[in-house]
Amino acid sequence: MEKFNTDYEKYQRAKKQVNEIKGFYTHFAIYILVMGFLIFINLKYSPEYLWFLWTMLGWGIGVASHAMKVFNWFPFLGKDWEQRKIKQFMDEEKNKPKYE
C-alpha cells in the first residue's frame, strides 16, 4: 500500500509541475500578444516616444521571474534551499547554550 501512496504522490507532483508549466506558457503568450498590440499602438500614434519599452521591461521582469520559478532556474534559491535553511536553523538552535 505504501508504493501506491508514493506513486500517487509522484503523480500529483508531476501533475502540479505540468500545470505550472502550462500556466507559464499562457502567461508568456498573453505577454507576447499584448506587447504586440501595445507596440502597434505606440508606433502608430506616438512614434516619437517609445513608451512601450517601459511596459515591456516591467512585465518582462515578471515573466522572467515566473519562468525562473516554474523551471527551477534560481541559482541562489534552489530546489531544496528552504529545507537546508530550516535544518541549519534547527541545528543552530540545538547547539545554542541553554543560558544566554
Phi and psi in degrees as a GROMACS rama.xvg file:
@    title "Ramachandran Plot"
@    xaxis  label "Phi"
@    yaxis  label "Psi"
@TYPE xy
-66.5571  -37.3754  GLU-2
-61.8664  -37.92  LYS-3
-60.9469  -46.2266  PHE-4
-62.7783  -41.4065  ASN-5
-64.6452  -45.206  THR-6
-63.5296  -41.2912  ASP-7
-64.4087  -42.1211  TYR-8
-64.023  -40.9971  GLU-9
-62.0485  -42.463  LYS-10
-60.9316  -44.8301  TYR-11
-63.2441  -42.0857  GLN-12
-64.5459  -42.2196  ARG-13
-64.3052  -41.3759  ALA-14
-63.776  -41.5209  LYS-15
-62.4597  -42.8295  LYS-16
-62.6468  -42.3788  GLN-17
-62.6857  -41.8902  VAL-18
-64.4426  -38.0973  ASN-19
-66.0357  -40.6757  GLU-20
-65.0615  -43.1007  ILE-21
-61.783  -40.09  LYS-22
-63.2129  -39.3145  GLY-23
-63.8505  -46.6082  PHE-24
-62.9684  -35.0626  TYR-25
-64.1078  -46.9603  THR-26
-58.1946  -45.6656  HIS-27
-64.9707  -41.4975  PHE-28
-63.7509  -41.7544  ALA-29
-64.6003  -40.6231  ILE-30
-57.8578  -48.2962  TYR-31
-61.8712  -46.039  ILE-32
-63.9165  -48.6695  LEU-33
-65.779  -41.9317  VAL-34
-63.8162  -38.848  MET-35
-59.7511  -42.7937  GLY-36
-65.0343  -44.1949  PHE-37
-66.8702  -37.3445  LEU-38
-63.7571  -43.095  ILE-39
-58.9979  -49.2694  PHE-40
-61.4268  -46.087  ILE-41
-60.6829  -48.12  ASN-42
-71.4439  -27.2622  LEU-43
-78.2938  -42.6134  LYS-44
-104.241  -24.9412  TYR-45
-148.288  66.8768  SER-46
-69.8315  -13.6194  PRO-47
-72.5056  -21.8783  GLU-48
-129.621  119.536  TYR-49
-89.7605  75.0971  LEU-50
-72.206  -20.513  TRP-51
-62.0905  -23.499  PHE-52
-61.1662  -35.0014  LEU-53
-66.1223  -42.5418  TRP-54
-66.1711  -41.9681  THR-55
-61.4847  -42.7069  MET-56
-66.4564  -49.9961  LEU-57
-61.7092  -52.2423  GLY-58
-69.0833  -33.3462  TRP-59
-61.2867  -37.3558  GLY-60
-62.3251  -41.1555  ILE-61
-63.9087  -42.37  GLY-62
-65.0332  -41.9025  VAL-63
-64.4378  -41.7404  ALA-64
-68.4425  -33.7077  SER-65
-63.4349  -43.118  HIS-66
-63.3867  -41.8134  ALA-67
-61.7292  -38.9462  MET-68
-69.4307  -47.6978  LYS-69
-66.7008  -41.5505  VAL-70
-98.2942  10.3801  PHE-71
56.2765  53.7761  ASN-72
-103.051  18.4728  TRP-73
-78.383  108.357  PHE-74
-68.7118  -30.152  PRO-75
-103.73  -22.1388  PHE-76
-119.201  70.8565  LEU-77
-67.0387  -173.011  GLY-78
-55.3736  -46.2765  LYS-79
-109.322  22.7954  ASP-80
-58.6942  -45.8411  TRP-81
-60.8654  -44.0632  GLU-82
-64.1674  -39.6763  GLN-83
-65.1459  -40.2617  ARG-84
-67.0599  -40.4617  LYS-85
-61.3767  -45.725  ILE-86
-62.047  -42.0254  LYS-87
-60.0676  -46.9599  GLN-88
-66.6623  -36.9967  PHE-89
-66.514  -41.1431  MET-90
-64.3772  -40.9166  ASP-91
-62.8335  -41.7764  GLU-92
-65.5983  -39.3507  GLU-93
-66.7073  -37.2651  LYS-94
-87.7053  -3.56172  ASN-95
-72.6887  138.686  LYS-96
-62.3123  146.795  PRO-97
-65.5824  -35.3393  LYS-98
-113.887  100.356  TYR-99
